[in-house]
Amino acid sequence: MARTARGKHSPAPSGSTPGAGAGKGKLKPKPTSSTTKPRKAHAEAAMAPRILRIPITNVFGGGDYTAQLGVGSQGAPANVILDTGSSTIAVQTTHYDPTQDTDLRPTSYAQEVLYGTGGWAGPLVTTNITIGATGPDLTLTNAYLAIADDQLPNNFGNADGILGLAYRGLNQAYNLSAYLQEQGVNPPVTYPWPFPVSNSTTALRKLQSILQNVRYDDIPPYFDQLESQGVTANKFAFYTLRSFPSLAKSDPLSDPLNQGVFVLGGGEEQNDLYTGSFVNVDVLDDLYYNVNLKAVQVGNGTPAAAAPLPSRFRQTMITNAIVDTGTNTLFLAPDVAAPVLSGLGAVDPSFSTLIRQAASSPNGIAASQLDLAKWPAIRFTLTGETGNDVVLSVSPRTYWQVDVPAAGRAILAIANGNLPQSILGLPLMNNYFTVFDRSQDAYGVIRFAPIRPPV
């Protein structure tokens, strides 16, 4: 998923399943708020920061991985999508009842996000948020939280909300204090939500027109609050095996392929989750996890250069590629998708036929038509931490997802985008234990080591 200036857009790739996991495109103007500052790594606090190993699953998010939070004084369970393409933490009131939360403190801020197929808006409050781990839980007091009061269906699939892991510039909130005073709201706070809740696009766009001329501030995201207080180090990591839930079992939650690990505050020390050594890809901006894609290669074919981002997009997109846990496809810019799809057909003309069949059917193709041992790897060359080339390989078992949207079916997790920025989503990360280390260099590095298959 990806936050835009005033929302999101979500072009669904051919063969994707509906819901929060469908491939997300992005467009975000560089923030101009007076409160926006370059991200700087915080010095570690005197106390030893914690490393939490947190179980995650892709079942609730339709491919996107969720972790469970305990929200408010009652510890209401909320399965939230872990998304490096956004920074807002928001929950629906499915299980969380803010009227029963004695830890809740209202603010004068509101947040809103619009999608191509949905959206939400609601008050920004502070409360206590607990995240569960295989060891002791961790509770952050007075954490900022948006309550998705006014929304459209299926914003988060079957998840209860979202936890954005990108940078502060994507977590904008609108200060409605002056507006609320003009409207006679006393005290001038956004909780309880002072706007009619009609759960419609019209209602959200009407609110958007109100917010259009309201000053916004950048709010510290959840992870930034943890790290700045010295609770965790300035890094996190993902171990994932799938980008869509496997439906091979009657109970997808019981399938080990649909489980993963989120490491909060650590990464490299989890040596049971990877093999070999890490390679480091340079992060080039502190908006998204922006990287520079140099070339793509299918099997042993000739590498094709990736076009640089056109100058007219540089303020909003920054670079020609990002790494995003909230996208369950390889959502490729046209100049990258074309050589990938033609390269697959060059290996075997029947591959092009299968790709067309998968793209034309919402139910994909019969998995029995695939002999994945004959399909080539797709290699992406990115700029490394020291300016070197880093080559990352995506295997056919991850760019084809079997047993989805039903047992015995398969979909292609490659989409041809209409924007000049490639989104390297979960099909790439399913091959690697991926560490987002924000403490290194100007904007951080992303470390990749070959994933250790489950026993």
Summary of the structure (lengths in Angstrom):
residues: 455
radius of gyration: 21.3
end to end distance: 30.8
largest distance: 68.9
contacts: 1647
relative contact order: 0.18
helix: 18%
strand: 34%
